[in-house]
Amino acid sequence: MLDISALDRLQFGDFRKPAEEVMEDCKQVAAKRRRQSTRLEHLGIPEEELLRQQQELFARAREEQAQQEQQQWQMMQMAAQMASHNPGQSSVSAEDDEY
């Protein structure tokens, strides 16, 4: 806790009253914050249900990520197959290879 009497000892007694007022304001704000409920408490949803919803969202996100990766892999496989069936139609010309 702040020792306001130190202001007197250091010859800053003129600042004692404003410092006490600020300290009281800080105490009131801190007490008000402690009394206020958190946002989660206002929702009225049990913590277990929130956890279940979170896990469901994570599972859905993992599934979507896996599907995207699968699609990318399939696209690469198709491109590789097309390149192997048409070896003369490479996107890089022979002239580029000379440099």
N, CA, C and O atoms as a GROMACS GRO file, in nm:
protein
  396
    1MET      N    1   0.084  -0.117   0.000
    1MET     CA    2   0.000   0.000   0.000
    1MET      C    3   0.088   0.124   0.000
    1MET      O    4   0.200   0.122   0.053
    2LEU      N    5   0.040   0.228  -0.058
    2LEU     CA    6   0.114   0.352  -0.070
    2LEU      C    7   0.120   0.424   0.063
    2LEU      O    8   0.018   0.436   0.131
    3ASP      N    9   0.237   0.472   0.102
    3ASP     CA   10   0.255   0.544   0.228
    3ASP      C   11   0.257   0.694   0.196
    3ASP      O   12   0.360   0.749   0.156
    4ILE      N   13   0.141   0.758   0.214
    4ILE     CA   14   0.130   0.899   0.180
    4ILE      C   15   0.207   0.986   0.278
    4ILE      O   16   0.243   1.099   0.245
    5SER      N   17   0.233   0.936   0.397
    5SER     CA   18   0.309   1.016   0.493
    5SER      C   19   0.450   1.044   0.444
    5SER      O   20   0.516   1.136   0.492
    6ALA      N   21   0.497   0.964   0.348
    6ALA     CA   22   0.629   0.988   0.290
    6ALA      C   23   0.633   1.123   0.221
    6ALA      O   24   0.739   1.186   0.214
    7LEU      N   25   0.520   1.170   0.170
    7LEU     CA   26   0.516   1.302   0.107
    7LEU      C   27   0.552   1.411   0.207
    7LEU      O   28   0.623   1.506   0.174
    8ASP      N   29   0.502   1.396   0.330
    8ASP     CA   30   0.535   1.494   0.434
    8ASP      C   31   0.684   1.489   0.469
    8ASP      O   32   0.749   1.592   0.482
    9ARG      N   33   0.736   1.368   0.483
    9ARG     CA   34   0.877   1.354   0.520
    9ARG      C   35   0.969   1.410   0.411
    9ARG      O   36   1.078   1.459   0.441
   10LEU      N   37   0.925   1.401   0.286
   10LEU     CA   38   1.007   1.451   0.175
   10LEU      C   39   0.973   1.596   0.139
   10LEU      O   40   1.017   1.647   0.036
   11GLN      N   41   0.896   1.660   0.225
   11GLN     CA   42   0.857   1.800   0.209
   11GLN      C   43   0.772   1.823   0.084
   11GLN      O   44   0.786   1.925   0.015
   12PHE      N   45   0.685   1.727   0.057
   12PHE     CA   46   0.587   1.742  -0.050
   12PHE      C   47   0.446   1.738   0.009
   12PHE      O   48   0.355   1.681  -0.052
   13GLY      N   49   0.429   1.796   0.126
   13GLY     CA   50   0.301   1.795   0.196
   13GLY      C   51   0.188   1.856   0.116
   13GLY      O   52   0.072   1.821   0.136
   14ASP      N   53   0.222   1.949   0.025
   14ASP     CA   54   0.117   2.012  -0.057
   14ASP      C   55   0.048   1.910  -0.148
   14ASP      O   56  -0.065   1.933  -0.192
   15PHE      N   57   0.113   1.800  -0.176
   15PHE     CA   58   0.057   1.698  -0.264
   15PHE      C   59  -0.022   1.589  -0.188
   15PHE      O   60  -0.080   1.500  -0.250
   16ARG      N   61  -0.022   1.598  -0.056
   16ARG     CA   62  -0.085   1.494   0.025
   16ARG      C   63  -0.234   1.481  -0.005
   16ARG      O   64  -0.282   1.371  -0.032
   17LYS      N   65  -0.308   1.592  -0.001
   17LYS     CA   66  -0.454   1.586  -0.021
   17LYS      C   67  -0.488   1.533  -0.162
   17LYS      O   68  -0.571   1.442  -0.173
   18PRO      N   69  -0.428   1.588  -0.268
   18PRO     CA   70  -0.460   1.532  -0.400
   18PRO      C   71  -0.424   1.383  -0.411
   18PRO      O   72  -0.497   1.306  -0.473
   19ALA      N   73  -0.314   1.343  -0.351
   19ALA     CA   74  -0.273   1.203  -0.355
   19ALA      C   75  -0.374   1.116  -0.282
   19ALA      O   76  -0.406   1.006  -0.328
   20GLU      N   77  -0.426   1.164  -0.168
   20GLU     CA   78  -0.527   1.088  -0.094
   20GLU      C   79  -0.656   1.075  -0.177
   20GLU      O   80  -0.720   0.970  -0.176
   21GLU      N   81  -0.693   1.181  -0.248
   21GLU     CA   82  -0.813   1.177  -0.330
   21GLU      C   83  -0.798   1.076  -0.445
   21GLU      O   84  -0.889   0.999  -0.473
   22VAL      N   85  -0.682   1.079  -0.509
   22VAL     CA   86  -0.657   0.985  -0.618
   22VAL      C   87  -0.657   0.842  -0.566
   22VAL      O   88  -0.711   0.752  -0.630
   23MET      N   89  -0.594   0.821  -0.450
   23MET     CA   90  -0.588   0.687  -0.393
   23MET      C   91  -0.729   0.639  -0.358
   23MET      O   92  -0.760   0.521  -0.379
   24GLU      N   93  -0.814   0.726  -0.307
   24GLU     CA   94  -0.951   0.687  -0.275
   24GLU      C   95  -1.028   0.653  -0.403
   24GLU      O   96  -1.104   0.555  -0.406
   25ASP      N   97  -1.009   0.733  -0.507
   25ASP     CA   98  -1.074   0.703  -0.635
   25ASP      C   99  -1.031   0.567  -0.688
   25ASP      O  100  -1.114   0.489  -0.735
   26CYS      N  101  -0.903   0.538  -0.678
   26CYS     CA  102  -0.851   0.408  -0.724
   26CYS      C  103  -0.913   0.294  -0.645
   26CYS      O  104  -0.947   0.190  -0.702
   27LYS      N  105  -0.928   0.312  -0.515
   27LYS     CA  106  -0.989   0.209  -0.432
   27LYS      C  107  -1.134   0.184  -0.474
   27LYS      O  108  -1.180   0.070  -0.480
   28GLN      N  109  -1.206   0.293  -0.503
   28GLN     CA  110  -1.346   0.279  -0.543
   28GLN      C  111  -1.358   0.208  -0.678
   28GLN      O  112  -1.444   0.122  -0.696
   29VAL      N  113  -1.272   0.245  -0.771
   29VAL     CA  114  -1.275   0.180  -0.903
   29VAL      C  115  -1.243   0.031  -0.889
   29VAL      O  116  -1.309  -0.052  -0.951
   30ALA      N  117  -1.143  -0.002  -0.808
   30ALA     CA  118  -1.106  -0.142  -0.789
   30ALA      C  119  -1.221  -0.219  -0.724
   30ALA      O  120  -1.248  -0.333  -0.763
   31ALA      N  121  -1.288  -0.160  -0.626
   31ALA     CA  122  -1.400  -0.226  -0.560
   31ALA      C  123  -1.515  -0.247  -0.658
   31ALA      O  124  -1.580  -0.352  -0.657
   32LYS      N  125  -1.540  -0.148  -0.743
   32LYS     CA  126  -1.647  -0.159  -0.842
   32LYS      C  127  -1.617  -0.271  -0.940
   32LYS      O  128  -1.707  -0.348  -0.976
   33ARG      N  129  -1.494  -0.281  -0.982
   33ARG     CA  130  -1.456  -0.388  -1.077
   33ARG      C  131  -1.473  -0.525  -1.014
   33ARG      O  132  -1.515  -0.620  -1.081
   34ARG      N  133  -1.441  -0.536  -0.887
   34ARG     CA  134  -1.457  -0.666  -0.820
   34ARG      C  135  -1.604  -0.705  -0.809
   34ARG      O  136  -1.638  -0.823  -0.818
   35ARG      N  137  -1.689  -0.607  -0.791
   35ARG     CA  138  -1.833  -0.634  -0.777
   35ARG      C  139  -1.898  -0.671  -0.910
   35ARG      O  140  -1.994  -0.748  -0.913
   36GLN      N  141  -1.845  -0.618  -1.019
   36GLN     CA  142  -1.906  -0.645  -1.149
   36GLN      C  143  -1.879  -0.789  -1.189
   36GLN      O  144  -1.773  -0.846  -1.162
   37SER      N  145  -1.977  -0.846  -1.253
   37SER     CA  146  -1.963  -0.983  -1.302
   37SER      C  147  -1.886  -0.982  -1.433
   37SER      O  148  -1.878  -0.880  -1.501
   38THR      N  149  -1.830  -1.096  -1.466
   38THR     CA  150  -1.760  -1.109  -1.594
   38THR      C  151  -1.863  -1.129  -1.705
   38THR      O  152  -1.979  -1.160  -1.677
   39ARG      N  153  -1.822  -1.111  -1.827
   39ARG     CA  154  -1.911  -1.130  -1.942
   39ARG      C  155  -1.966  -1.272  -1.947
   39ARG      O  156  -2.083  -1.292  -1.980
   40LEU      N  157  -1.884  -1.368  -1.915
   40LEU     CA  158  -1.928  -1.507  -1.920
   40LEU      C  159  -2.041  -1.534  -1.821
   40LEU      O  160  -2.133  -1.611  -1.850
   41GLU      N  161  -2.034  -1.471  -1.705
   41GLU     CA  162  -2.138  -1.491  -1.606
   41GLU      C  163  -2.271  -1.432  -1.654
   41GLU      O  164  -2.377  -1.483  -1.620
   42HIS      N  165  -2.264  -1.326  -1.734
   42HIS     CA  166  -2.386  -1.265  -1.786
   42HIS      C  167  -2.452  -1.351  -1.893
   42HIS      O  168  -2.572  -1.337  -1.917
   43LEU      N  169  -2.378  -1.438  -1.957
   43LEU     CA  170  -2.435  -1.520  -2.063
   43LEU      C  171  -2.535  -1.622  -2.009
   43LEU      O  172  -2.630  -1.659  -2.079
   44GLY      N  173  -2.515  -1.666  -1.888
   44GLY     CA  174  -2.605  -1.764  -1.831
   44GLY      C  175  -2.581  -1.905  -1.884
   44GLY      O  176  -2.666  -1.992  -1.866
   45ILE      N  177  -2.467  -1.927  -1.948
   45ILE     CA  178  -2.434  -2.059  -2.003
   45ILE      C  179  -2.333  -2.124  -1.908
   45ILE      O  180  -2.232  -2.063  -1.873
   46PRO      N  181  -2.360  -2.247  -1.866
   46PRO     CA  182  -2.266  -2.315  -1.777
   46PRO      C  183  -2.128  -2.331  -1.841
   46PRO      O  184  -2.115  -2.340  -1.963
   47GLU      N  185  -2.028  -2.334  -1.758
   47GLU     CA  186  -1.890  -2.345  -1.807
   47GLU      C  187  -1.869  -2.473  -1.887
   47GLU      O  188  -1.794  -2.474  -1.985
   48GLU      N  189  -1.934  -2.581  -1.845
   48GLU     CA  190  -1.920  -2.708  -1.917
   48GLU      C  191  -1.974  -2.696  -2.060
   48GLU      O  192  -1.915  -2.750  -2.154
   49GLU      N  193  -2.086  -2.624  -2.075
   49GLU     CA  194  -2.143  -2.605  -2.209
   49GLU      C  195  -2.051  -2.518  -2.294
   49GLU      O  196  -2.033  -2.546  -2.413
   50LEU      N  197  -1.993  -2.415  -2.235
   50LEU     CA  198  -1.899  -2.330  -2.309
   50LEU      C  199  -1.779  -2.411  -2.356
   50LEU      O  200  -1.732  -2.394  -2.468
   51LEU      N  201  -1.729  -2.498  -2.269
   51LEU     CA  202  -1.616  -2.583  -2.304
   51LEU      C  203  -1.654  -2.677  -2.419
   51LEU      O  204  -1.575  -2.696  -2.511
   52ARG      N  205  -1.774  -2.736  -2.412
   52ARG     CA  206  -1.820  -2.825  -2.518
   52ARG      C  207  -1.828  -2.750  -2.652
   52ARG      O  208  -1.787  -2.802  -2.755
   53GLN      N  209  -1.882  -2.628  -2.648
   53GLN     CA  210  -1.893  -2.548  -2.770
   53GLN      C  211  -1.755  -2.514  -2.826
   53GLN      O  212  -1.734  -2.518  -2.948
   54GLN      N  213  -1.663  -2.482  -2.738
   54GLN     CA  214  -1.527  -2.449  -2.782
   54GLN      C  215  -1.462  -2.571  -2.849
   54GLN      O  216  -1.401  -2.559  -2.955
   55GLN      N  217  -1.477  -2.686  -2.787
   55GLN     CA  218  -1.419  -2.808  -2.844
   55GLN      C  219  -1.481  -2.840  -2.979
   55GLN      O  220  -1.412  -2.885  -3.071
   56GLU      N  221  -1.612  -2.816  -2.991
   56GLU     CA  222  -1.680  -2.839  -3.119
   56GLU      C  223  -1.627  -2.745  -3.227
   56GLU      O  224  -1.607  -2.786  -3.341
   57LEU      N  225  -1.605  -2.619  -3.191
   57LEU     CA  226  -1.551  -2.522  -3.287
   57LEU      C  227  -1.410  -2.562  -3.331
   57LEU      O  228  -1.376  -2.554  -3.450
   58PHE      N  229  -1.329  -2.605  -3.237
   58PHE     CA  230  -1.193  -2.649  -3.272
   58PHE      C  231  -1.198  -2.770  -3.363
   58PHE      O  232  -1.122  -2.778  -3.460
   59ALA      N  233  -1.286  -2.865  -3.334
   59ALA     CA  234  -1.296  -2.986  -3.416
   59ALA      C  235  -1.340  -2.948  -3.558
   59ALA      O  236  -1.288  -3.001  -3.656
   60ARG      N  237  -1.436  -2.857  -3.568
   60ARG     CA  238  -1.482  -2.814  -3.700
   60ARG      C  239  -1.370  -2.744  -3.777
   60ARG      O  240  -1.354  -2.764  -3.897
   61ALA      N  241  -1.294  -2.662  -3.707
   61ALA     CA  242  -1.183  -2.591  -3.773
   61ALA      C  243  -1.077  -2.690  -3.820
   61ALA      O  244  -1.023  -2.676  -3.930
   62ARG      N  245  -1.046  -2.792  -3.738
   62ARG     CA  246  -0.948  -2.894  -3.779
   62ARG      C  247  -0.999  -2.970  -3.902
   62ARG      O  248  -0.921  -3.000  -3.992
   63GLU      N  249  -1.128  -3.000  -3.904
   63GLU     CA  250  -1.186  -3.072  -4.018
   63GLU      C  251  -1.178  -2.988  -4.145
   63GLU      O  252  -1.144  -3.040  -4.252
   64GLU      N  253  -1.210  -2.859  -4.135
   64GLU     CA  254  -1.202  -2.772  -4.252
   64GLU      C  255  -1.058  -2.760  -4.302
   64GLU      O  256  -1.034  -2.760  -4.423
   65GLN      N  257  -0.964  -2.750  -4.210
   65GLN     CA  258  -0.823  -2.742  -4.248
   65GLN      C  259  -0.780  -2.869  -4.319
   65GLN      O  260  -0.709  -2.864  -4.420
   66ALA      N  261  -0.823  -2.984  -4.268
   66ALA     CA  262  -0.787  -3.112  -4.330
   66ALA      C  263  -0.846  -3.121  -4.471
   66ALA      O  264  -0.781  -3.170  -4.562
   67GLN      N  265  -0.970  -3.073  -4.488
   67GLN     CA  266  -1.031  -3.077  -4.621
   67GLN      C  267  -0.955  -2.987  -4.718
   67GLN      O  268  -0.935  -3.025  -4.834
   68GLN      N  269  -0.914  -2.871  -4.673
   68GLN     CA  270  -0.837  -2.781  -4.760
   68GLN      C  271  -0.705  -2.845  -4.800
   68GLN      O  272  -0.665  -2.838  -4.916
   69GLU      N  273  -0.637  -2.907  -4.705
   69GLU     CA  274  -0.510  -2.972  -4.735
   69GLU      C  275  -0.531  -3.088  -4.833
   69GLU      O  276  -0.450  -3.109  -4.923
   70GLN      N  277  -0.641  -3.163  -4.815
   70GLN     CA  278  -0.672  -3.274  -4.905
   70GLN      C  279  -0.695  -3.222  -5.046
   70GLN      O  280  -0.647  -3.282  -5.142
   71GLN      N  281  -0.769  -3.112  -5.060
   71GLN     CA  282  -0.795  -3.054  -5.192
   71GLN      C  283  -0.665  -3.007  -5.257
   71GLN      O  284  -0.645  -3.027  -5.377
   72GLN      N  285  -0.578  -2.944  -5.180
   72GLN     CA  286  -0.450  -2.899  -5.234
   72GLN      C  287  -0.367  -3.017  -5.281
   72GLN      O  288  -0.305  -3.011  -5.387
   73TRP      N  289  -0.366  -3.124  -5.203
   73TRP     CA  290  -0.290  -3.243  -5.239
   73TRP      C  291  -0.344  -3.303  -5.369
   73TRP      O  292  -0.267  -3.341  -5.457
   74GLN      N  293  -0.477  -3.310  -5.380
   74GLN     CA  294  -0.538  -3.365  -5.501
   74GLN      C  295  -0.504  -3.278  -5.623
   74GLN      O  296  -0.478  -3.331  -5.730
   75MET      N  297  -0.505  -3.146  -5.606
   75MET     CA  298  -0.471  -3.056  -5.717
   75MET      C  299  -0.326  -3.080  -5.760
   75MET      O  300  -0.297  -3.082  -5.880
   76MET      N  301  -0.236  -3.097  -5.666
   76MET     CA  302  -0.096  -3.122  -5.699
   76MET      C  303  -0.081  -3.255  -5.771
   76MET      O  304  -0.005  -3.266  -5.867
   77GLN      N  305  -0.155  -3.357  -5.726
   77GLN     CA  306  -0.150  -3.488  -5.790
   77GLN      C  307  -0.201  -3.479  -5.934
   77GLN      O  308  -0.143  -3.539  -6.024
   78MET      N  309  -0.310  -3.406  -5.955
   78MET     CA  310  -0.364  -3.390  -6.091
   78MET      C  311  -0.265  -3.317  -6.179
   78MET      O  312  -0.246  -3.354  -6.295
   79ALA      N  313  -0.202  -3.215  -6.127
   79ALA     CA  314  -0.104  -3.140  -6.205
   79ALA      C  315   0.015  -3.228  -6.241
   79ALA      O  316   0.068  -3.220  -6.352
   80ALA      N  317   0.057  -3.312  -6.148
   80ALA     CA  318   0.170  -3.401  -6.174
   80ALA      C  319   0.133  -3.505  -6.280
   80ALA      O  320   0.213  -3.538  -6.366
   81GLN      N  321   0.011  -3.556  -6.272
   81GLN     CA  322  -0.034  -3.654  -6.372
   81GLN      C  323  -0.043  -3.591  -6.509
   81GLN      O  324  -0.003  -3.652  -6.609
   82MET      N  325  -0.095  -3.469  -6.516
   82MET     CA  326  -0.105  -3.401  -6.645
   82MET      C  327   0.033  -3.375  -6.703
   82MET      O  328   0.054  -3.388  -6.824
   83ALA      N  329   0.126  -3.338  -6.617
   83ALA     CA  330   0.262  -3.312  -6.664
   83ALA      C  331   0.328  -3.440  -6.713
   83ALA      O  332   0.404  -3.437  -6.810
   84SER      N  333   0.299  -3.552  -6.648
   84SER     CA  334   0.362  -3.678  -6.690
   84SER      C  335   0.300  -3.731  -6.820
   84SER      O  336   0.367  -3.801  -6.896
   85HIS      N  337   0.174  -3.700  -6.845
   85HIS     CA  338   0.108  -3.743  -6.969
   85HIS      C  339   0.144  -3.652  -7.086
   85HIS      O  340   0.136  -3.695  -7.202
   86ASN      N  341   0.181  -3.531  -7.061
   86ASN     CA  342   0.216  -3.433  -7.165
   86ASN      C  343   0.355  -3.376  -7.138
   86ASN      O  344   0.368  -3.258  -7.105
   87PRO      N  345   0.459  -3.457  -7.150
   87PRO     CA  346   0.593  -3.409  -7.114
   87PRO      C  347   0.642  -3.297  -7.206
   87PRO      O  348   0.727  -3.218  -7.163
   88GLY      N  349   0.595  -3.287  -7.328
   88GLY     CA  350   0.642  -3.185  -7.422
   88GLY      C  351   0.578  -3.050  -7.398
   88GLY      O  352   0.620  -2.951  -7.459
   89GLN      N  353   0.476  -3.043  -7.313
   89GLN     CA  354   0.405  -2.918  -7.293
   89GLN      C  355   0.435  -2.862  -7.155
   89GLN      O  356   0.344  -2.832  -7.077
   90SER      N  357   0.559  -2.848  -7.126
   90SER     CA  358   0.602  -2.791  -6.999
   90SER      C  359   0.582  -2.641  -7.002
   90SER      O  360   0.589  -2.579  -7.108
   91SER      N  361   0.557  -2.582  -6.888
   91SER     CA  362   0.538  -2.437  -6.882
   91SER      C  363   0.670  -2.363  -6.893
   91SER      O  364   0.671  -2.242  -6.915
   92VAL      N  365   0.783  -2.433  -6.879
   92VAL     CA  366   0.915  -2.370  -6.891
   92VAL      C  367   0.971  -2.407  -7.028
   92VAL      O  368   0.978  -2.525  -7.062
   93SER      N  369   1.010  -2.310  -7.105
   93SER     CA  370   1.064  -2.339  -7.239
   93SER      C  371   1.210  -2.381  -7.229
   93SER      O  372   1.276  -2.356  -7.128
   94ALA      N  373   1.259  -2.444  -7.333
   94ALA     CA  374   1.399  -2.487  -7.337
   94ALA      C  375   1.492  -2.369  -7.338
   94ALA      O  376   1.605  -2.378  -7.289
   95GLU      N  377   1.447  -2.258  -7.392
   95GLU     CA  378   1.532  -2.138  -7.395
   95GLU      C  379   1.561  -2.088  -7.254
   95GLU      O  380   1.670  -2.037  -7.228
   96ASP      N  381   1.464  -2.101  -7.164
   96ASP     CA  382   1.484  -2.056  -7.026
   96ASP      C  383   1.588  -2.139  -6.955
   96ASP      O  384   1.658  -2.089  -6.866
   97ASP      N  385   1.601  -2.266  -6.992
   97ASP     CA  386   1.696  -2.354  -6.926
   97ASP      C  387   1.840  -2.320  -6.963
   97ASP      O  388   1.931  -2.358  -6.890
   98GLU      N  389   1.863  -2.252  -7.074
   98GLU     CA  390   1.999  -2.222  -7.117
   98GLU      C  391   2.069  -2.121  -7.028
   98GLU      O  392   2.192  -2.118  -7.022
   99TYR      N  393   1.995  -2.041  -6.960
   99TYR     CA  394   2.059  -1.938  -6.876
   99TYR      C  395   2.102  -1.996  -6.752
   99TYR      O  396   2.158  -1.926  -6.667
   0.00000   0.00000   0.00000
